[in-house]
Amino acid sequence: MLRIADRIISMKHLSVLEHCHMTYAVKDVSRTLLAQYSRHRIGVSLSVQSQRWVSEQSSKNEGGIFDFIVPPEIKQNKLARETLLNSMRKAQEDYDHLLSLGIKKEDARFVLPGGSGTNFVTSLNLRSFFDVYQKRVLVSGAQWEIKQMLTMMADLLIKREPWLEKYLTSITAANGGIRSDKLD
């Protein structure tokens, strides 16, 4: 069976890969990542946590602030971290104020930043996964968060289907790079 898969992939008959599907539950990522990931629509399905029905407050963060993602560069800089936290507090205050004025959650959410945390479930076929991986992990300048997510997805895929590692490695080699987990 692996010999057939190898022949299909090496001959670039990639439509066959569209019959292989995977599903991931993704949590604690930013809405910015979601915006990037959702651009890959062919062969990719998404179900996203609703900001309309889910309250944008969290006990996980300081002072009941909504969930948000802190980029590593900001995390490493005390002043930058403080600036981000102040901005998140202000956004939470504005969101709460809008709600207190009777504004619906779906309209109040407009004050929330792209760094707001979210969760989603995604299903995609293997051909689409290879395409998204190539564009969001291997391309120079790809954003750290989506690279990290897709690298973790690839690791889970390889753990379940070890024979696929060869193909992710060949995609990486063809793009003149190494996997992002070796770079970050």
N, C-alpha and C positions, 0 to 999 in steps of 0.2 A: 504494500500500500504506500509506503514512504517513497518507493522508487517511482510510482506513478505521480505522487505529489511533486517530487523533485523535477520530473520531466515537464509537468504542467507549468510549474513556476519558472523553470529555466527557459522554456519556450515562450514565456510571457502570455500564456493563455489564462490571464488573471480573472476572467469572468467566472471561472470555476470556483475561485476563492470566495465569491459572493454567497456561496451556500454554507459557508462556515460562519457561525454567529457567536458572539460573546456579549455578555451583559455585565456591567460594573455599577456598583453603588458608590457614588463619589460624595464625600462629605467634607465640610469645612474648607471650601474653596471660595474664591472671590467671584463676584458678579462679573468682574473684568475677565477672569478666566472663562467663565460661561459665555461671554460675548465672543471671545476668540474661538472657543470650541464649537459653538453653534454655527459658525460660518461653514463648517464641514458638514453639509447636509446630505450629500449623496451617500446612501448606505448607513447613515447615522440617525438613530432615534433618541429623543430626549424626553424625560419627564422631570420637570424642575419644581422644587419647593416653591409654593405660592407665597408671595409677599402680601397677597390680599387676605389670605386666611390664617397665616402664621404671624404671630406677634413679633415685632422687631425689637424685642428686649431680651436680654439674656442674663442669667445669674452667673454665667461663666466669666464674664468680663467685669472689670472694675465698675462699680456704680450702676449695674443694670444696663450697660450699653449694649446695643445690638452686636451680634457676632460680626467680627471683621478680621481681615487678614493683614498681617504686618510683614511687608517685604523684608528679606534678610538684611539688605543694606540699611534700612531704617532701624531694624532691630539692633544693629550693632552701634548705632549712634544715639547717645542719650538725648541730645537736643532734638534730633529728628523724631525719635520715639515720642518725646513729650509733645512736639508739635502735632504729630499724627493723633495722639490720644486726645488732645484739646479739640482738634477738628471733629473727632468722632463724638466726643461729649456734646459739642455744639449741634451736630447733626441730630443726635438723640433728643436733645432739648427741643429742637425745631420740629421734629417728627411728633413728639409727645404734645407739643403746643398745638399743632395742626389737628391732632386727634381730639384734643380738649375743645377745639372750636367746632367740632362736629364733622370735620373732614374725614371722608372714608379712607381706610388704610391704603387702598389702591391709588389714591391721589396723594396722600401724605408721604408715601414712599419716594416721591420725586426729590425729596431733600437728602435721601440716602446716597452715599458715594459708591463708586464702582468697587471699592474695597470691602463692601458689605459681604458677609459670609452667606453661603447658600449650600444646598445639597441637591444632588440630582442623580437620576438613574439613566444610564445610556446603554443602548445596544447598538452594535455595529458589526458589519461583516469583516472578514479578514482582509479583503482587498482594501476596504476603506480604512481599516486600522493601519495597514502598511502605508497608505497615502498620508494619513494624518500624522503618523509617526515621523515620516520623512520631512513633512513640512513644518512640524512644530517641535521637533527634537533636534533634527540634524541641520536645519537651516541656520546660518549665522544670524544672530540678533533675535532669535525666538525668545519669548519672555520666560523667565525662570519658573514661574508657577505652572504653566501648561507643560513645559518640558518635564518638570518633576512629576506631574500627574501621569503623563504618557509613559514615562520611564517606569513608574510603579505599575501601570497597566501592563506594560511589556513584561516586566518581571513576573507578574501574576500569570500571564499567558504562558510564558516559558516554563514556569513551575508546573502548570497543568499539562502543557503540551511541549515537552523539551525539544522535540524535533524541529520546532519553529525557530529556535535560537539561531540556527544556521542562516535563515532567511533574513532575520533582523540584522545579523552581523553583515550579511552581504549587502543589504540596503545601506548600512552604515559605511561600509568600505567603498561602495560605489559613489558615495557622497564625500569621500575624502576625510571622513571624521571618525571619531570613536563615540560610543554611547555617552549621552549627556551625564549619566551618573558618574562617569569618570572625569568629567570636566567641572562639575559643581562642587 
